[in-house]
Amino acid sequence: MKSNILKKLVLLICVLPVAFTSCKDDEDVTPAQVVASIDKVFDGNAVLSSQAQVNDFAAENYNTIDGDLLIGFNASSTQMSDITSLSQLTSIRAIGGKLNISNNPILSNIEGLNALNFIRGLEFRKNAIITTLSPLVNVLELTFLQVEDNDALKNMEGLSGVANIQQYAIVRRNADLLSLNGLNNLEAIEDGQFSITESPLLTNISALSNLKLIGGTLSINFTPLTSLNGLSSVESLGGDMFFSFNTQLNDYCALNNLIIQNTYSEEINALGNAYDPTVQDIIDGNCSN
């Protein structure tokens, strides 16, 4: 796994404005060459749980972190950070592990992470006043996406470069989430579930119009959606569908492509929606009520 990450980092380095004239094929690259190609590498996991730690880390001007970067505290912790600014972290271009930004009640934005173009996964949880992920616009691929319990987040803008998520995507309990704009170019969630849950202001999922593959289950629960418009391009779904307590949801016609044209063979588990169809209902032409 680490060698694969290193190879990807080298490919990214090749297009960065750094002072070398050529890059070898990734099969010829060694870990030593990766390190030599980058100005400064932090070895291991970096944990920044206070503004003082952010400032001290920024002063070192690391370009790459070969493990995880935690900004704040893990979401399972009761501790909250005092971080107010990430603006000094502009030198960081790549994170070999995941980027975890969690438990930051007074951090208003993530400006400073604009140079990031490689992270394995994104965990973004319990950030009370951050409204946008826009500084992450240069990230092109994710292993996983977990966005939970962010009271002010409006959309997913900042993830517009992501076409592929290798494992799972979870969007849960984001009280002010208005749309999934930012996921417009997402085409595949390869191996895991896609879950959208407890988003009381999310009235449409039209931003998912390019999504073709979900490798696991699809769950949409406790939203004010009236239709599933946005899912009409989905051609393959590896598990069941779950729709629960979307009290205005009465239109499932966006699933016709998946169920009828692509002979979906799993189940729809629908409960507490305005309309609770089965797969057979949709095959029979009864996709809405």
N, C-alpha and C positions, 0 to 999 in steps of 0.2 A: 504493500500500500504506500509506504513512504517513497519508494523508488518511483511509483507512478506520479505522486505529488511533485517530486523533484523534477521529473520530466516536464510536467505541465508548467512548473515555474520557469524552467529554462525557455520554453516556447514563448512565454509571456515576456521574459527578459529581452528576448530577441527584438521585440518591437518597442521596447521602452527607450527613452532618450538617454542611453548610457554609452560609455565610451568603449565599444568594441565594434569591430568591422564585420564580423561574421559569426554565425552560430552553426554548430555541428548538428547533424541529424540527431534526434532525441535518443536513438538507440546507442549512440557513441558517447553520450554524456555521463560523467561520473558525478557522485555527490560532491567531490572536491571541486570540480569545475563549476558546479552550481554556486557553491559558496564563493568561489573566486570571482564569479560574474556579478555578484551583488555587493554593494558597498558595505552593508552591515547586517548581520543575521543574529536574531535572538534565538538561542537554543532552548527549546522546551515551551512550556505553557506560561503565558504572561497574564498576571492578575492585577488589574487596576481597580481598586475599590474605594479610592478617595481622590480628591482633586490633587492632593500633593503627590500621590503615586503617578497620576497622569502626567503631571508636570515633570517629574523626575525621569519618567520613561521617555517622554518626548525629547528631553535634552540629550538623550543618547543617539537620536536620529537613526533608529533601526529602520531598515527597508523591508525586511522579511521576518516573520515569526514562524518558526517551523512547527510549532504546536498550536494550541488554542489561544485565543485572546478573549479574556473575560473582562468586560467593563461593567463594574458594579458588583453585585453578588448573584449567586445562583438563585433562580426564582423560588426554589424551595426554602430559601433562607428567610428569616424574619428581619434580617439586617438590611438597611437601605443606605445607599451611598450618598455622599455629599457632593458628587461631581456636578459641575455646572457648565463645563466646556471641554470639548475635545479638539478645539481649534489648533492645538499645537501638534497633533498627531499626523501632520501632512506628509511625513516621509514614508509612512507604511504603505507598501504596494501589494504585499501578498501575505496571506495567512495560511499555513499548511494544514491547520486544523479548522475548527469552527470559530466563528465570531459570535460571541454571546454578549448581548447588551441587555441587562436585566436589573431590576430593582434600583432604578434611578429616578426618584420622584421629582428632582429639581433640575434635571438635564432637559433643556428645551429643544435641542436639535443635535444632530450628529455631524455637523460641519467639522471638517478636519479629516474625515475618512474618505474624502473625494478621490484620492489617488489609488484606493484599493481596486484591484482588478482580478484578484483571485482569493476566494475563500472556499472551504469545503462545504460548510453549512452555515445557516443563519438562524440563531435563536434570539428572538426579540420579545421580551416579556416584562410586564410590570414597569413600563416607562410612562409616567402619568401625564406628561405635558408635551411629548414629542408628537408632532403632527405629520411628519413625512420621513420617508426613507430615501429621499432623492439623492443624497451624497453617494449612494451605492450604485449609481447608474452605470459604472464601468464593469460591474460584476456580470459575467456571461453565463455562468453555470453554477448550480448548487447541488450538493449531495442531499440536503434536506432543507425544509423551510418550516419554521415554527414561530408564529406571530400570535401572541396571547396576552390578554389583560392589559392592553394599552388604551387608556381612557380617551386620548385625544387624537389618535391616529385616524386620518381621513380616508386614505387609500393606500395602494401598494406602489405608488410611483417611486422610482428608484430601482425597481426590479425589471425595467423594460428590456434590458439586455438578456434576460434569462429565458432561454428557449427550452431548457431541459432541467428537470429535477430528478435526480437518480433514485431517491427513496420515497419520501412522503412529504406532504404539504398539509399543515394544520393552521387554520385561521379561526381563532376562538376567543370569544368574550372581549371584543374590541368595541367599546360602547358607542364611539362616534364614527365608526367605519361606514362611509357612504357608498363606496364602490370598490371594485377590485382593479381599477385602472392602475396600470403598471405591470399587470400580468398579461397584457395584450399579445405578447409574442411567445407566451408559454405554449409549447406543443406537446410535451410529454411529462408525465409523472411516472417514471418507469416501473418501479417495483413495489410501491406502497400505496397507502390510502390518501385520499383527498377529502378533508373534512372542513366544513364551514359551519360554525356553530355559535349561537347566542350573539348575533350581531343585529341589534334591534333597529338600526337605521339602514341596513343594507337592502335596498329595494330591487336591485337587479344585479345580474352576474354577466352582463353582456361583454365584459372585457375578456372573457374566456373563449372568445369565438374562434381562436386558432388551436385550442386544445383538442388533440386527436386521441391520445392514449392515456389511460389511467391504469396502472398495473395492479392496483388493489381495489378496495371498496371506495364508494362515493357516499358521503354522508352530508346532508344539509338539514340542520335542525334549528328550531327556534329563531327563524328569521321572518321578516315581513314580505318575502318574495311572493309575487302573484304568478310568476311563470319561471321556467327554466331556460328561457332564451339566453343564449350564450353557450349552450352545450350541444348545439346542432352539428358541430364538426367532430364530435367524439365518435370514433369508429371502433374502439376496443376498450373494454373494461374488464379487469381481471377478477372482480368480486361482485357481491351483491350491492344494491343501492338502498340507502336508508334515508327516508324523508319523514321527519317527526315534528309535529307541533309548529309547522309553518302555516298559521291559521288562515292566511289568504291565498295559499298556493292551490290553484285550480287548473293550471295549464302545464302539461308535461309533453307537449308536442315536439319540443326540441330533442326529445329522445327517440323520435321516429327513425332517424338515421342509424342510431346504434341498434335499436331493437328490431326494426323491420329490414333495413338494408344490409345490416351486418350480423343478423341472426344472433343477437344476444341471448345467452342461454341460462343466465343466473336469475335472481329474483329481485323484485321491488318490494321493499318492506316499508309501507307507508302507514302512518298513524297520526291522527289528530290534525290533518291538513284540511283545507277546504274541499279537496277531492283526494281520495286514496285509491288510485288505480292499481291494478296488477299488470304484469307484463302482457297477459292475454287481453286485457282491456285495450291496451295500446295497439296490439296487433289487430284487434277488431275494429280499429278506427276511433276508439273512444279515448283520445289522449287529453281531452279537456272536459270541463263540466261547466 
